Structures are given as structure tokens and as C-alpha cells.
Amino acid sequence: MKKTNKPVWFCVGIITLVVVGLVGGAPAHAATSANSTLSQNITAGALSTDIRDGSNAIVASPTFTLSSVTASTGAQTSTGSFGSSSQRISVDNPGGANNGWTLALNATVPGTSKWTSGANNYSYNGTAAAGQLTVNPAAGTITPIIGSTTGITLGTSAAFSASTPITLAAAASTSDDIWNGYLTGIGLSQTIPAGQAIGTYTLPVTQTVTAQ
Amino acid sequence: MKRIIIVAGFVALLIVSVLATSAFAQTYELSQDILATPTYLHYDLVQSTDQTAPPIRLHGTYDSAHVATNPTTNRPKLYVQLAGRTFTLGANQELTTNGDSWTLDLSRWDNDHPTDPMNLVAGRTYDGSVTAVLISHDSLGAPAEQSTSANFTVTIPMNPNIVGNNNSPTSGTNNPANGNNLGVWINNLLPPNTGAGRFFRSTVGLFCLCLAGLIIISFLSVYLIIRRWKRCRGDRD
């Protein structure tokens, strides 16, 4: 029976490793390439609308003013423009409404809101003699930033009546699923009752974009 | 681990789906300014011992709700012009306001400005205007100044001593029953006794003197001619 000398061989091995480590030894051999996969998930964003300036920044307190008129004993009409280069009516659809969308304008309290200045007021949705606001989207312009104007149309001129909103623009299902752009130059025309008292009148309005 | 990923995915899809189909709205205000142009309403006359200047006060209205502030006077930008002279609220004490009303009081003008008379002549009509600078808003809601004005005419009454209130500048003129006398009446027909008015008065006076002299000389000449003619006829007889 041959007797093995394990402690001796163990020490020799250790010494060899130390020597190789000190001298530097031969470089270890490793794989020269490796394959991996990066993953990126793009999900649909939310459909939204707001008022943005020329730098595409949101305007904190947008105001649209109709032309001033002089108090009169006769009925008169004031005109204005809704949407300008510095107050764009912006719509952003980052894939949130693939079947299209509708942008509409209405009084904040539909049917009830009034042009108000202190204790004085007049209607936005009455007869021409009592005060009526007409919106003419057809006079406006659609400017796309992302996507095209295909499938996107401006609404037709309409006067407010009762609590019905007025459609400013609509995007059909054929429009780009990812779209960003804005409207400018929508016509506004308000009849002012005869003998209306002087003042600065305001009417709270709300624009709403709804997915189809 | 797979179950957790699947559940998280469903939750994410649900959130995106809800956001994508809901309406998004923004609220703001439309604005409309209804302004009032200034007006001239009427004049009235106050009691005055000054016979050379009509003690007149003009009255009118302006839009005090929208009027701009004059940074120099810190008062509303309101101006009344009469007979080529402009009165500025805050700079000329004759022009005052009360609420939506303005008053231009010229009854003490000649007392307060003895070296700068108004030279308003009774019976004559003068052009005037009232101007108010108002603040309206442009299409973007930014405040902008807008000048509004109204023109008017005032006929200075023949009897400035009448105390009254008149909507019609041409009525309520000279009336002897009100204690007016011929001297005052004539005085009011003439220009004020200052400057060019004084020259006019002097010229008229000199003309009247010359005319009287000519008439007297004419009478004397006629008298002398007749007398000589009679004497000649007496000598012949």
C-alpha cells in the first residue's frame, strides 16, 4: 500500500499559487462578447387640452377679451378672437384617444352662467336682444405640431342656446393616433342688450376635449 | 414573482385606459368692457359781482369706473377744453369731479387769474370738448388706454348775472326783469375791456366821437350856407 503524503502536496499547491500570484502568472481566459436585450415600454398618455403660449408653455391665467364698446341705448355687437399665437388652444393626444376626439366650448355652468360685472349682467345664451354669444370655429386655423391635419376638422359657426356646448374641432378615427397641435383665430361675437350698464363683464367658460 | 409582474401590468393598463378615455377640461374667462364716453350736460350761472367775465359753470359726466390715472396728478385723466383753453383735472382747480360727474367752474376765473382773463364774450358761441382716457383691455386681456371724447358748444348768455340752471345754453338770455341794466347789457355785448377788447372799445369810442363831430360840422355848414344865401338875397332886394 502506497502511502500518500497529502500535507506535502497541499503545501506545494499553495506555494505554487502564491508564486504565480506574485509573478503575475498567465492571464485568465474569459468570454470576449455577451448578448443582452434592452427593453423599453411606451404606453399611451392622457388626452388633454389647455392654453399654451408661443413656447408651448401652459398659460397660467389665460384671458380672451372682446372688443370694448361704448354704452348705448341701442343693442350692439362686440367681436373678438379666441386663440392667438400667444394663447393657443392646444390639444395633446399622446395615443390616449385612438378613435378620435372632440374639443368643445361651453360656459362653466352651462345654461346658467352670465356675463357679470358687479350687480349687472346679461346672457350668453339668450336671444340676440338679451345677449347671445356666437362662436365661429370655421374662421380659425388648425396647426399641427405632431401629426397631420388629416381627419381633423373645425366646427361650424353656432350661437349658444340653453346649455348646449359648441364644437370647436373634432378628430376622426382616421386622424393620427398621436397628435399635438393647436387652434387659433376662432371668431367670437356677442350681442349686448340695449342700455347695458358700463362695466367690465366676465364670463367663465370651459373647453373640454373628450375621447370618442 | 411572475404573478406580481402580471398584476402590476394589469393595474398600469387600467390606469392608462381610464386616463385615455376621460375628458380633460380647462376653465378660464372671457372678458368684455362696456365703456361710457364723457358728456357735457348743461351750464349754470352763479351770482357774481364781476361784470367782465360770465360766472358760468359747465357740468357733465365721465366713466369713473374705467378712467386711467394721471401719474403726474394722481387723479383721473380728464380734460375739458373751452375756447381753446384746456383744463386738466388735478392741475386746474376750476375742474373738479364728484362720482361720475365733472364741473368746470369759471365763475372766479378772472379773480383768480387777473393777468390771464378768459375773454369769453356774452352772446358768442364757443367750441368745447371733454376727454377722458379710459382703460380697456386688448384681445389678450392686457390693459390698454383708450381716449374717448365728446365735443360741445356753449353760447355765453347775454345776462351773466342770472342765477339759474339751464339745459339749453341759448335760452335764459338777457331779461331786464332780472335786474339787468342797459349799461351791463351793452357791456356784455362788447368784448372785455382788456387787450384786444380794450383796443376795440377805444376804436369804437373814437369812431363815435368823429361821427358826432362830423354831424355837428355838417349842421353848422348847412346853417352858414342858408344864412349866407339869405343875406345875398337881401342885398339883391
Interface residues (C-beta under 8 A of the other chain):
Chain A: T43 A44 G45 A46 L47 S48 T49 D50 I51 S61 P62 T63 F64 T65 L66 S67 S68 V69 T70 A71 S78 G80 S81 S84 S86 Q87 G95 G96 A97 T108 W115 S117 L133 L188 Q190 I192 Q196 A197 I198 G199 T200 Y201 T202 L203 P204 V205 T206 Q207 T208 V209 T210 A211
Chain B: A12 V16 L19 A20 T21 S22 A23 F24 A25 Q26 T27 Y28 E29 L30 S31 Q32 D33 I34 L35 A36 T37 D63 A65 H66 S136 H137 D138 S139 L140 G141 Q146 T148
